[in-house]
């Protein structure tokens, strides 16, 4: 397997470090197989190994809140330059903007998107472009882990926890009684049944100055992070697909051959690289269309017909069938 191919669906090794610390604190006996996975000698690791490990450690601990507890072990150095750049940013708003820009370093296919509401509040949207065939109960723990880590990183950077930080989830992945535990553990409020996974912060708290801001250190970490992003962007085929699709005004006429040509590879090579992670271009594109549709619909700036066109459907009926197949709702009932 080539170096390029090994970077598809990769994650930062810092995730494994957090799990290692949490497992050690709970005195979980880690067999040799898990110990090898938890080693942080390599900067990038496989997403699916992380998910399997998180699920197994949750099972071993007999604690469904393991992912939430593991988030408390984050430090400014957990994700090297990524977390250090965020913690030394000048304000909460700049921290959020940097998190969005640098999020590919944390791992694909999860991405962040920054949005402002009509009242000026900030929302970090968690976009999951993982193909449909890989969505399972392990991924629910993974999303909970990802959001918990981001919330804890924000709260640590501020030092005095934000009073109005809210987490909005599409569903609550564990027993409902543990929702209050997350709220108390991470100093946030949690609501369920959102169309998009979000971390929401009030406008009044966006301009809080971060106490660890140091201009020279912040600038140096930004340089390092952007160099790492450049390297990663050349090696991760999934990131390359996103980078091609994101700027397009609509997805009409988009197909594998067109994307492959834009990436200077053959369609066969494109699918071969994705197949190594049990995926395909069709699966990646379908999930991308759904997530883009959810974003557009939640903004309430376009009609359903307009959204259907933007995400590449010939008419709203085809789009509605596609939407209901993967969400269980029609666009009209969900929005």
N, C-alpha and C positions, 0 to 999 in steps of 0.2 A: 504494500500500500504506500502510495507516495505521500510526501509531507503535506501537499495541498489537500488531499482527501481526508487526512486525519483531523483536519480542523473543522469539518462540517459537524454541526451540533456539538460544539465544544463549549466548555465552561471554565471559568477561572478556578485555579486550585484552591483559592481562599475558601470556597464553599466547603471543601473537604476538611479544611483546617477547623472551621466552625463546628462541623459534625464531630470531629475528633475531640475537641475540647468538651463538647456537651456529653459525649459518650464517656469520657474519662471522669467527668464530674459526677455522673450517675453510676460509675463503676461497672459499666457494661463490658463484659468480656469480649474483646475483639479478636476474632480468629485471624490467622495469617492472611487469608484472602482480603478481609476488610482492612487490615493494617496496611497492605500494599496499596489499596485504593486511597487510603487516608494520607499516604505520603504526599508531601507537597513539593517534592523535588522538581516536578515538571510544572510549568506555568499553566498549560492548558490540559484539560482532561475531558473525558467523554460524558456528555449530558446523561445518557442512559445509565451509566455506572453510578452517577450521582443520585439519580432517582431510585435506583435499586437499593443503594446504600441507605438513603434516607428512610425508605420504607422498612428495610430490615432493622435498622436501629430503632425506629418507632415501635416495631413489633417486639424487639428484645426488651425495650424499656417498659413495655406495657403502659405507655403514656402517649395518648394521641396528641398531646400538646408539645411533644418533643421538638417539632420544628420551631415553635414559638420560643421555647426555652433556649434553643441553640442560637437564636438571633441575639440573645443578650451577651454572647461572647465576642461580638464584633469589636474591633478596635480601629483606630485610624490607619493601621498598617495591614489589616486583614486582607484587603484587596490591593495591596501595594500602592502604586501611584493613583489608582482610581479613588480609593477611599481617602487617601491623604489629600488629594486635590479638593475633594468635596468638603472635608473637615476644615481646610484652611481657606475656603472661599470667603469673600467679604460679607455676604448676606445669605439669608435663607433662600431668597429668590435665585441668586447665582448658584447656590448649591443645587437647586432643582434643575436649572438649565444645564449645568455641567453633568448631572446625573443622566439626563436625556442624551446629551451629546456623546458621553463616554460609555453608555450602557452596553454596547456590543462586547466590551471587555469582560463584563460579568458573564455573558454567555448568550448564545443563540439557541432557540429561536425567540426567546422572550426579549421584548424591546419596550422602551418607555416613550411616551409622547406627552408634551407639555401643552396645556390648554388653560385659557382664562375664561371664567364665566362672565356673564353680563354684569355681575356686581364686582368683578375684579379679583375674585378668589382664584387660587391656582389649583389645578388638578393634574396629577401625574397618572396618565392612563397606562396600564400594563397590557401590552399587546402580545398575544401568544400566537405566533405563526407556525406552531408545530402542526404537522399534518394530522388530519383527522384519525388516521389509523393508529396513532400512538397515544391518543388521549385515554387515560385510565385513572384508577384511584391513586396511583403513585403520583401522577401529575397534580392532583389536588393538594397533596402534601407539599409538593414542590412550589406551587403558587403561594401557599400559606407561608412557606419558608422564605421565599423571595420577598414578599411584601413585608413580612415581619422584620427581615434584615434591613430593608430600606427605611422602615419607620424607626427602628432602633438607631440606625446611623444618623438620621435627621435629628432625633431627640438628643443623641450624644453630642452632636455638633453644636446644638443650641445650649446644651448643659442644663438649663432650666427648661423642662419639657414644655412644648407648645400646648396651650390650653385647648385649642380648637382643631387639632389634627383628627381627621376622620378617615376611616378606611371603608370603602364601599365595594362589596364583593358580589359576583353573579350568583353565588350560592355559598352556604356555609358547609365546609367539607367534613366536619366532624360533629359530634353531639352538640346540640344547641347550647347546653349548659356551659360549654367551655368558651362561649363568646365573651362572657363577662371576664373570664381569666385573661384573654388576650387584651381586653380593654384595660384591665388593671396592670398587667405586666408591661405593656408598651405605652401606657398613658395616652390612649386614643379612644375614640368611639367607633364602633363597628356596626354597619348596616348591611343588609343582604337584599338580593334581587335587583341589583344594578345591571344595566346592559353591558357595562364595561367595568373591569376591575380598576379601582381608582384609589389614590391617596390624595385627600383634599386638605388644603391649607388656606386659612382665611387671609384676605388681603392685608389686614392689619398686622399680620405676623410675617409677611414676606420680606419686610425691610429691616427685620431684626439683624443687628450686626453679630457675626459669629466671633466668639471670644478667642478662638485659636487662629484667626486670620493673621497671616504673615505674608506680605506681598511677594517677597523674593522666593520663599518656599512654594507659595501657590503658583507663581509663574513657572518655576522649574518643574513642578509636577505636571502642569499643563503640557509642557513641551514633551515630557516623557510619555504621557498618555497618548498624545496625538501621534507620536512615532509608533507606539504599539498598535494604535488603531489602523495606521497605514499598512503595517505588516499583516495584521489580521485580515484586513479587507482584501488583500491579495491572495490569501490562503483559504478563506472560508467561502465556499461556493454559495451557501445560503445567503450570506451577507451581500454577496455580489448580485444575487437575484433581487433582494430588497432594494439595493441601491439603484438598480435599473428601473424597478417598478414604481418606486415612491414618487419621482418627479412627474410621472405621466399624468396628463389631464384626465384620461380615462383608459380603461382596459379593453376597449373595443379592438378586436383583431389580434389580441395578444395570444401567442402560442409558443410552444417549446422551441421551435426552430428560430423564431424571431429573437427570443431571449438568448438562446445559445449563440447565435450570430453576434449579438451585441456584446457577449462575454468572450468572444473569440475562441469558442470551443464548438465541437459538433454536438448535436442534440443527443447522440448516443453517449458521448462522454459526460454531458450534463446529467443525464438520467442514471448513468453508471455510478457517478459520485453520490447522488442522492440515494440510489438503491443500496449502497453500502450502509446506510442508516435506516433501511426498511422504508424508504420513501420513494417518491417520484415527483416529477415536475407537476403533474396533474394534481396530486394531493397538496403540494405546496401552494399552487396557484388557487385552488379552491378555498383553502383556509385563509389565504391572503385576501381573497374577495370578500369572504364573510367578515373578517375583522375590519376591512375598509368600509363595508356597508354599515356595520354597527357604529363606527365612528361618525359616518355621515348622517345616519338617522338620528343619533343622539344629539347632534348639533341642531337639528330641526331647521336647517337652512335650505333643504332640497325636498322636493316631492318624492314619493316612492318611485315614480317613473324616471325621474332624473337620477336617483341613486342607482336604479337598475342599469341605466345607460353608462354611468360612470364606472361601475364595476364590471361592465362587459357583457350585459345580457341584452338580448334583442327586444324584449318587452318585459313589462312588470309582472306578467303571469309566470313566466319562466323564473324570474328572480324570486317571486314569492314562494314557489315550490322549492327552489334551492334553499331559501332562508328557513323555511319550515322543516325541511329535511334535517338540517343540522342544529336547529335551536328548539324545535318543537312548537314554535310560535310563527304566526305570519307577521310581516312587518307592521301591519296595522294594529294588531293586538299587542305587540311588544312595545310600540311607540305610539 
